[in-house]
Amino acid sequence: MYDVYKIRKDFPIFNEKINEHDNCFLDTAASAQKPQRVLDKLISVYQSQYANVHRGSYTLSENITAMYEAARHTVQHFLNASTAAEIVFTRNATESINLVAATWGRENLKKGDEVLISEAEHHANMVPWQALSEQLGFTLKYFALNNDGSFSEEAFLKQLSPKTKLVSFTAMSNVLGTVFPVKKIVTHAHEVGALAFVDACQYIVHHHVDVHDWDCDFLAFSGHKTYGPSGIGVLYGKYDLLLQMPPYQYGGDMIRTVSFEESTFDAPPARFEAGTPAIVQAIGLAEAIDYMQEIGLKDIEHHERELTQYAIEKLNSIPGLKMLGTAPGKGGVFSFVLDDVHPDDTSFILNKEGVSVRTGHHCAEPLVTKLGYPSVIRASLGLYSTKEDIDQLVAALLKAKTFF
């Protein structure tokens, strides 16, 4: 049975008071809190197991190399990838997307081609393609969502064409909470000969991911959103595609041979991991993944589905509150505005009440602008969130309404 109160005890930050109130953390969509076992793992490696990887012929280096590569295997099994060689460690999902844009994109996109993304994309899955489009001359196209924020297959298919070479899209909107039908989108992309790139940053925290079932060509996520440390990200790519891509950065540990005249490069994933990698962070990410899997991904999903419905009902009961994004089956991300109260003013009151939310355009400025707002409030859930968190949020919002 899922015991969220027991789970919260795994996270030391919830022992801290915020402005003399219980710590009501509702910003997991930006970055998740870390369980004690992940913190312990990081400290343990630094204290008694640390060395550089791949280079040393001594015990510490050999041991930590084994741990680092074991972390790659953990991610492989977490995603159900065919081989650990399809898992590239990066700094974050943003670097993962930039890596593909700078390598596969630069090698394969040209004038007359099209890249198709949704209007709900995070800047990290928009700006790299915009910049590359300006440089190479291909066309960047966007498909719209329905008015409730749900995926519109009609709008998507209207923009998809034989000219489309890549469809790159979020599996779950970080603003609206919309869960996209990944497998359906990937299938449509492949039907016109395009590749499919999935930004799974929000989705992977709440749902099981199976890249084999989805048949996506690339996928990215970040460790810090997955209850792991910051400074580590993952790029999954089908091995045949990675093998065709040139290096992203150059330096040590990604080379096969170097002479004064020329260099040759290693096979993936080493080809894309130049220099000393995020060794301890990768090991910490593996520990976080193990933690999630031991709780049970299906149990996490069930808990958050119930809590999402509870939050929707409670937030909709507040007079003057407008929810943005009401797609059926949406995840635990709630963006909203209060009549006549600026989001920053609302957030100020919420913080005084111990409630942590985010305001702004959430790195999705085109979407928020299209919705008609310069800034919105966002609350988001994690595996440690409770009904009491939602009640504390609602009470603080009602207080904000009376204050201004």
VEXPA-658160 format. One record per residue (C-alpha): residue in three letters; x negated, z, y negated. Coordinates in steps of 0.2 Angstrom, whole numbers. Layout:
BEGIN
+------+-------+-------+-------+
| rest |     X |     Z |     Y |
+------+-------+-------+-------+
|  ALA |     X |     Z |     Y |
...
+------+-------+-------+-------+
***
This chain:
BEGIN
+------+-------+-------+-------+
| rest |     X |     Z |     Y |
+------+-------+-------+-------+
|  MET |     0 |     0 |     0 |
|  TYR |    -6 |    -5 |   -17 |
|  ASP |   -10 |    11 |   -27 |
|  VAL |   -15 |     6 |   -44 |
|  TYR |   -18 |    24 |   -50 |
|  LYS |   -31 |    26 |   -36 |
|  ILE |   -39 |     9 |   -41 |
|  ARG |   -40 |    15 |   -60 |
|  LYS |   -51 |    29 |   -54 |
|  ASP |   -64 |    16 |   -49 |
|  PHE |   -66 |    11 |   -67 |
|  PRO |   -75 |    25 |   -77 |
|  ILE |   -70 |    18 |   -94 |
|  PHE |   -52 |    24 |   -91 |
|  ASN |   -58 |    41 |   -92 |
|  GLU |   -61 |    38 |  -111 |
|  LYS |   -49 |    42 |  -124 |
|  ILE |   -46 |    29 |  -138 |
|  ASN |   -41 |    37 |  -154 |
|  GLU |   -35 |    52 |  -144 |
|  HIS |   -24 |    42 |  -134 |
|  ASP |   -25 |    36 |  -116 |
|  ASN |   -35 |    20 |  -114 |
|  CYS |   -22 |     6 |  -114 |
|  PHE |   -33 |    -9 |  -111 |
|  LEU |   -24 |   -25 |  -112 |
|  ASP |   -37 |   -38 |  -115 |
|  THR |   -43 |   -42 |   -97 |
|  ALA |   -40 |   -61 |  -101 |
|  ALA |   -55 |   -59 |  -113 |
|  SER |   -66 |   -49 |  -102 |
|  ALA |   -62 |   -37 |   -87 |
|  GLN |   -68 |   -19 |   -85 |
|  LYS |   -80 |   -15 |   -72 |
|  PRO |   -78 |    -4 |   -57 |
|  GLN |   -91 |    10 |   -53 |
|  ARG |   -97 |     1 |   -38 |
|  VAL |  -102 |   -14 |   -48 |
|  LEU |  -111 |    -3 |   -61 |
|  ASP |  -120 |     6 |   -47 |
|  LYS |  -125 |   -10 |   -39 |
|  LEU |  -133 |   -16 |   -55 |
|  ILE |  -142 |     0 |   -58 |
|  SER |  -148 |     1 |   -40 |
|  VAL |  -156 |   -16 |   -40 |
|  TYR |  -165 |   -13 |   -57 |
|  GLN |  -171 |     4 |   -52 |
|  SER |  -177 |     1 |   -34 |
|  GLN |  -175 |   -17 |   -29 |
|  TYR |  -180 |   -28 |   -44 |
|  ALA |  -192 |   -43 |   -43 |
|  ASN |  -191 |   -61 |   -47 |
|  VAL |  -183 |   -73 |   -34 |
|  HIS |  -190 |   -88 |   -24 |
|  ARG |  -208 |   -86 |   -30 |
|  GLY |  -215 |   -70 |   -22 |
|  SER |  -222 |   -68 |    -4 |
|  TYR |  -221 |   -49 |    -5 |
|  THR |  -207 |   -38 |     1 |
|  LEU |  -198 |   -34 |   -16 |
|  SER |  -197 |   -53 |   -20 |
|  GLU |  -192 |   -58 |    -2 |
|  ASN |  -178 |   -45 |    -2 |
|  ILE |  -171 |   -49 |   -19 |
|  THR |  -171 |   -67 |   -15 |
|  ALA |  -161 |   -64 |     1 |
|  MET |  -149 |   -54 |   -10 |
|  TYR |  -147 |   -67 |   -23 |
|  GLU |  -144 |   -81 |   -10 |
|  ALA |  -132 |   -69 |    -1 |
|  ALA |  -122 |   -68 |   -17 |
|  ARG |  -121 |   -87 |   -17 |
|  HIS |  -114 |   -87 |     0 |
|  THR |  -101 |   -73 |    -6 |
|  VAL |   -95 |   -85 |   -19 |
|  GLN |   -95 |  -100 |    -7 |
|  HIS |   -83 |   -90 |     5 |
|  PHE |   -73 |   -84 |   -10 |
|  LEU |   -69 |  -102 |   -15 |
|  ASN |   -69 |  -109 |     3 |
|  ALA |   -83 |  -121 |    -2 |
|  SER |   -90 |  -132 |    12 |
|  THR |  -108 |  -125 |     9 |
|  ALA |  -118 |  -113 |    -2 |
|  ALA |  -127 |  -128 |    -9 |
|  GLU |  -111 |  -132 |   -19 |
|  ILE |  -112 |  -116 |   -29 |
|  VAL |  -123 |  -117 |   -45 |
|  PHE |  -126 |  -101 |   -55 |
|  THR |  -124 |  -103 |   -73 |
|  ARG |  -123 |   -91 |   -88 |
|  ASN |  -104 |   -92 |   -89 |
|  ALA |   -90 |  -105 |   -87 |
|  THR |   -94 |  -113 |  -104 |
|  GLU |  -111 |  -117 |   -98 |
|  SER |  -104 |  -124 |   -81 |
|  ILE |   -92 |  -136 |   -91 |
|  ASN |  -107 |  -141 |  -103 |
|  LEU |  -118 |  -144 |   -88 |
|  VAL |  -105 |  -157 |   -80 |
|  ALA |  -103 |  -165 |   -97 |
|  ALA |  -121 |  -167 |  -100 |
|  THR |  -125 |  -173 |   -83 |
|  TRP |  -111 |  -181 |   -74 |
|  GLY |  -102 |  -186 |   -90 |
|  ARG |  -117 |  -193 |   -99 |
|  GLU |  -122 |  -204 |   -83 |
|  ASN |  -104 |  -210 |   -79 |
|  LEU |   -93 |  -211 |   -95 |
|  LYS |   -94 |  -226 |  -107 |
|  LYS |   -84 |  -235 |  -120 |
|  GLY |   -67 |  -240 |  -113 |
|  ASP |   -66 |  -225 |  -101 |
|  GLU |   -54 |  -210 |  -104 |
|  VAL |   -55 |  -191 |  -101 |
|  LEU |   -39 |  -182 |  -100 |
|  ILE |   -36 |  -164 |  -103 |
|  SER |   -21 |  -153 |  -108 |
|  GLU |   -16 |  -147 |  -125 |
|  ALA |   -18 |  -129 |  -118 |
|  GLU |   -37 |  -130 |  -115 |
|  HIS |   -49 |  -117 |  -121 |
|  HIS |   -62 |  -123 |  -133 |
|  ALA |   -75 |  -123 |  -119 |
|  ASN |   -65 |  -136 |  -110 |
|  MET |   -62 |  -147 |  -126 |
|  VAL |   -76 |  -146 |  -138 |
|  PRO |   -90 |  -153 |  -125 |
|  TRP |   -79 |  -168 |  -121 |
|  GLN |   -75 |  -171 |  -140 |
|  ALA |   -94 |  -171 |  -143 |
|  LEU |   -98 |  -182 |  -129 |
|  SER |   -84 |  -194 |  -134 |
|  GLU |   -92 |  -196 |  -151 |
|  GLN |  -108 |  -199 |  -143 |
|  LEU |  -103 |  -211 |  -129 |
|  GLY |   -87 |  -219 |  -136 |
|  PHE |   -75 |  -215 |  -122 |
|  THR |   -57 |  -209 |  -127 |
|  LEU |   -52 |  -191 |  -125 |
|  LYS |   -34 |  -190 |  -122 |
|  TYR |   -22 |  -175 |  -121 |
|  PHE |    -6 |  -172 |  -111 |
|  ALA |     8 |  -161 |  -119 |
|  LEU |    17 |  -146 |  -111 |
|  ASN |    36 |  -143 |  -110 |
|  ASN |    43 |  -133 |  -124 |
|  ASP |    43 |  -117 |  -113 |
|  GLY |    24 |  -120 |  -110 |
|  SER |    27 |  -126 |   -93 |
|  PHE |    17 |  -141 |   -85 |
|  SER |    26 |  -157 |   -89 |
|  GLU |    22 |  -170 |   -75 |
|  GLU |    31 |  -183 |   -85 |
|  ALA |    19 |  -180 |  -100 |
|  PHE |     4 |  -179 |   -88 |
|  LEU |     8 |  -196 |   -79 |
|  LYS |    11 |  -204 |   -96 |
|  GLN |    -7 |  -201 |  -101 |
|  LEU |   -15 |  -204 |   -84 |
|  SER |   -21 |  -222 |   -81 |
|  PRO |   -33 |  -232 |   -71 |
|  LYS |   -45 |  -230 |   -86 |
|  THR |   -45 |  -211 |   -83 |
|  LYS |   -62 |  -206 |   -76 |
|  LEU |   -60 |  -187 |   -77 |
|  VAL |   -45 |  -175 |   -78 |
|  SER |   -51 |  -158 |   -84 |
|  PHE |   -39 |  -144 |   -85 |
|  THR |   -36 |  -125 |   -84 |
|  ALA |   -27 |  -118 |   -69 |
|  MET |   -19 |  -105 |   -80 |
|  SER |   -17 |  -105 |   -99 |
|  ASN |   -26 |   -91 |  -108 |
|  VAL |   -13 |   -91 |  -121 |
|  LEU |     3 |   -95 |  -113 |
|  GLY |     0 |   -88 |   -95 |
|  THR |     6 |  -105 |   -88 |
|  VAL |     0 |  -108 |   -70 |
|  PHE |    -3 |  -126 |   -68 |
|  PRO |     1 |  -135 |   -51 |
|  VAL |   -18 |  -138 |   -47 |
|  LYS |   -16 |  -147 |   -31 |
|  LYS |    -3 |  -159 |   -38 |
|  ILE |   -14 |  -163 |   -53 |
|  VAL |   -29 |  -166 |   -43 |
|  THR |   -19 |  -178 |   -31 |
|  HIS |   -13 |  -188 |   -46 |
|  ALA |   -31 |  -189 |   -53 |
|  HIS |   -38 |  -195 |   -37 |
|  GLU |   -24 |  -208 |   -35 |
|  VAL |   -31 |  -217 |   -51 |
|  GLY |   -49 |  -215 |   -45 |
|  ALA |   -53 |  -200 |   -57 |
|  LEU |   -62 |  -184 |   -53 |
|  ALA |   -54 |  -167 |   -56 |
|  PHE |   -62 |  -152 |   -65 |
|  VAL |   -53 |  -135 |   -64 |
|  ASP |   -56 |  -122 |   -77 |
|  ALA |   -52 |  -107 |   -66 |
|  CYS |   -57 |   -93 |   -77 |
|  GLN |   -40 |   -85 |   -80 |
|  TYR |   -32 |   -90 |   -63 |
|  ILE |   -46 |   -83 |   -51 |
|  VAL |   -43 |   -66 |   -57 |
|  HIS |   -25 |   -66 |   -52 |
|  HIS |   -24 |   -78 |   -37 |
|  HIS |   -33 |   -84 |   -22 |
|  VAL |   -43 |  -100 |   -25 |
|  ASP |   -47 |  -113 |   -11 |
|  VAL |   -57 |  -128 |   -17 |
|  HIS |   -55 |  -136 |     0 |
|  ASP |   -36 |  -136 |    -1 |
|  TRP |   -36 |  -141 |   -19 |
|  ASP |   -49 |  -155 |   -16 |
|  CYS |   -55 |  -153 |   -34 |
|  ASP |   -72 |  -161 |   -38 |
|  PHE |   -78 |  -147 |   -50 |
|  LEU |   -73 |  -129 |   -54 |
|  ALA |   -79 |  -116 |   -65 |
|  PHE |   -77 |   -97 |   -68 |
|  SER |   -85 |   -83 |   -76 |
|  GLY |   -91 |   -66 |   -69 |
|  HIS |   -86 |   -56 |   -83 |
|  LYS |   -68 |   -60 |   -81 |
|  THR |   -69 |   -57 |   -62 |
|  TYR |   -73 |   -38 |   -64 |
|  GLY |   -92 |   -42 |   -63 |
|  PRO |  -106 |   -42 |   -76 |
|  SER |  -107 |   -54 |   -91 |
|  GLY |  -121 |   -67 |   -91 |
|  ILE |  -116 |   -75 |   -75 |
|  GLY |  -105 |   -90 |   -71 |
|  VAL |  -101 |  -102 |   -57 |
|  LEU |  -100 |  -120 |   -56 |
|  TYR |   -93 |  -127 |   -40 |
|  GLY |   -96 |  -146 |   -37 |
|  LYS |   -94 |  -157 |   -22 |
|  TYR |  -111 |  -159 |   -15 |
|  ASP |  -112 |  -178 |   -15 |
|  LEU |  -108 |  -177 |   -34 |
|  LEU |  -121 |  -163 |   -38 |
|  LEU |  -134 |  -174 |   -28 |
|  GLN |  -131 |  -188 |   -40 |
|  MET |  -132 |  -178 |   -56 |
|  PRO |  -148 |  -177 |   -65 |
|  PRO |  -155 |  -160 |   -70 |
|  TYR |  -147 |  -150 |   -85 |
|  GLN |  -162 |  -141 |   -90 |
|  TYR |  -181 |  -142 |   -85 |
|  GLY |  -194 |  -129 |   -81 |
|  GLY |  -199 |  -119 |   -66 |
|  ASP |  -190 |  -117 |   -50 |
|  MET |  -180 |  -133 |   -51 |
|  ILE |  -195 |  -144 |   -47 |
|  ARG |  -201 |  -151 |   -31 |
|  THR |  -218 |  -157 |   -38 |
|  VAL |  -227 |  -158 |   -55 |
|  SER |  -242 |  -168 |   -60 |
|  PHE |  -249 |  -173 |   -76 |
|  GLU |  -240 |  -190 |   -75 |
|  GLU |  -223 |  -185 |   -68 |
|  SER |  -211 |  -172 |   -60 |
|  THR |  -199 |  -173 |   -46 |
|  PHE |  -184 |  -162 |   -44 |
|  ASP |  -177 |  -151 |   -31 |
|  ALA |  -160 |  -154 |   -23 |
|  PRO |  -144 |  -144 |   -29 |
|  PRO |  -141 |  -131 |   -32 |
|  ALA |  -159 |  -127 |   -37 |
|  ARG |  -160 |  -143 |   -48 |
|  PHE |  -148 |  -134 |   -60 |
|  GLU |  -155 |  -117 |   -61 |
|  ALA |  -171 |  -119 |   -71 |
|  GLY |  -181 |  -104 |   -75 |
|  THR |  -178 |   -86 |   -70 |
|  PRO |  -159 |   -85 |   -66 |
|  ALA |  -147 |   -71 |   -69 |
|  ILE |  -153 |   -62 |   -53 |
|  VAL |  -145 |   -45 |   -55 |
|  GLN |  -129 |   -52 |   -63 |
|  ALA |  -127 |   -64 |   -48 |
|  ILE |  -128 |   -49 |   -36 |
|  GLY |  -116 |   -39 |   -47 |
|  LEU |  -104 |   -54 |   -46 |
|  ALA |  -104 |   -54 |   -27 |
|  GLU |  -101 |   -35 |   -28 |
|  ALA |   -86 |   -38 |   -39 |
|  ILE |   -79 |   -51 |   -27 |
|  ASP |   -81 |   -40 |   -12 |
|  TYR |   -72 |   -26 |   -22 |
|  MET |   -57 |   -38 |   -26 |
|  GLN |   -56 |   -44 |    -8 |
|  GLU |   -57 |   -26 |    -1 |
|  ILE |   -42 |   -22 |   -12 |
|  GLY |   -33 |   -38 |    -6 |
|  LEU |   -30 |   -54 |   -16 |
|  LYS |   -12 |   -55 |   -10 |
|  ASP |    -9 |   -37 |   -15 |
|  ILE |   -17 |   -39 |   -32 |
|  GLU |    -6 |   -55 |   -35 |
|  HIS |    10 |   -45 |   -29 |
|  HIS |     6 |   -30 |   -41 |
|  GLU |     3 |   -41 |   -56 |
|  ARG |    18 |   -52 |   -52 |
|  GLU |    29 |   -37 |   -53 |
|  LEU |    21 |   -30 |   -68 |
|  THR |    22 |   -47 |   -77 |
|  GLN |    41 |   -47 |   -75 |
|  TYR |    42 |   -29 |   -81 |
|  ALA |    31 |   -33 |   -96 |
|  ILE |    42 |   -48 |  -100 |
|  GLU |    58 |   -38 |   -99 |
|  LYS |    51 |   -24 |  -110 |
|  LEU |    43 |   -35 |  -123 |
|  ASN |    59 |   -46 |  -125 |
|  SER |    69 |   -30 |  -129 |
|  ILE |    59 |   -28 |  -145 |
|  PRO |    69 |   -34 |  -160 |
|  GLY |    60 |   -48 |  -169 |
|  LEU |    47 |   -51 |  -156 |
|  LYS |    45 |   -69 |  -151 |
|  MET |    36 |   -73 |  -135 |
|  LEU |    26 |   -89 |  -134 |
|  GLY |    26 |   -97 |  -117 |
|  THR |    40 |   -93 |  -105 |
|  ALA |    36 |  -104 |   -91 |
|  PRO |    43 |   -99 |   -74 |
|  GLY |    30 |   -91 |   -63 |
|  LYS |    19 |   -87 |   -78 |
|  GLY |     4 |   -75 |   -76 |
|  GLY |     0 |   -59 |   -84 |
|  VAL |    -4 |   -66 |  -101 |
|  PHE |     8 |   -63 |  -115 |
|  SER |     6 |   -71 |  -133 |
|  PHE |    18 |   -66 |  -146 |
|  VAL |    22 |   -62 |  -164 |
|  LEU |    32 |   -49 |  -173 |
|  ASP |    43 |   -55 |  -188 |
|  ASP |    36 |   -51 |  -205 |
|  VAL |    21 |   -42 |  -198 |
|  HIS |     4 |   -51 |  -197 |
|  PRO |    -5 |   -50 |  -180 |
|  ASP |   -20 |   -41 |  -187 |
|  ASP |    -9 |   -28 |  -195 |
|  THR |     0 |   -26 |  -179 |
|  SER |   -16 |   -24 |  -169 |
|  PHE |   -22 |   -11 |  -182 |
|  ILE |    -8 |     0 |  -178 |
|  LEU |    -9 |    -3 |  -159 |
|  ASN |   -27 |     2 |  -159 |
|  LYS |   -23 |    18 |  -168 |
|  GLU |   -11 |    21 |  -153 |
|  GLY |   -25 |    18 |  -140 |
|  VAL |   -19 |     0 |  -136 |
|  SER |   -32 |   -14 |  -135 |
|  VAL |   -25 |   -31 |  -137 |
|  ARG |   -32 |   -47 |  -145 |
|  THR |   -27 |   -57 |  -160 |
|  GLY |   -31 |   -74 |  -167 |
|  HIS |   -30 |   -92 |  -159 |
|  HIS |   -39 |   -86 |  -143 |
|  CYS |   -51 |  -101 |  -143 |
|  ALA |   -37 |  -112 |  -141 |
|  GLU |   -34 |  -116 |  -159 |
|  PRO |   -26 |  -133 |  -157 |
|  LEU |   -12 |  -126 |  -146 |
|  VAL |    -9 |  -111 |  -157 |
|  THR |    -8 |  -122 |  -172 |
|  LYS |     4 |  -134 |  -163 |
|  LEU |    15 |  -119 |  -159 |
|  GLY |    16 |  -116 |  -178 |
|  TYR |     5 |  -100 |  -180 |
|  PRO |   -12 |   -97 |  -187 |
|  SER |   -14 |   -81 |  -176 |
|  VAL |    -5 |   -73 |  -162 |
|  ILE |    -6 |   -56 |  -153 |
|  ARG |   -11 |   -57 |  -134 |
|  ALA |    -9 |   -44 |  -121 |
|  SER |   -16 |   -47 |  -104 |
|  LEU |   -15 |   -38 |   -87 |
|  GLY |   -28 |   -34 |   -74 |
|  LEU |   -28 |   -26 |   -57 |
|  TYR |   -29 |    -9 |   -65 |
|  SER |   -14 |   -12 |   -77 |
|  THR |     1 |     0 |   -75 |
|  LYS |    19 |     1 |   -81 |
|  GLU |    13 |    15 |   -92 |
|  ASP |     2 |     3 |  -101 |
|  ILE |    16 |    -8 |  -105 |
|  ASP |    27 |     7 |  -111 |
|  GLN |    12 |    12 |  -122 |
|  LEU |    11 |    -6 |  -129 |
|  VAL |    30 |    -7 |  -132 |
|  ALA |    30 |    10 |  -141 |
|  ALA |    15 |     5 |  -152 |
|  LEU |    24 |   -11 |  -156 |
|  LEU |    40 |    -2 |  -161 |
|  LYS |    29 |     9 |  -172 |
|  ALA |    21 |    -6 |  -180 |
|  LYS |    38 |   -13 |  -185 |
|  THR |    43 |     3 |  -194 |
|  PHE |    26 |     5 |  -202 |
|  PHE |    26 |   -12 |  -212 |
+------+-------+-------+-------+
***
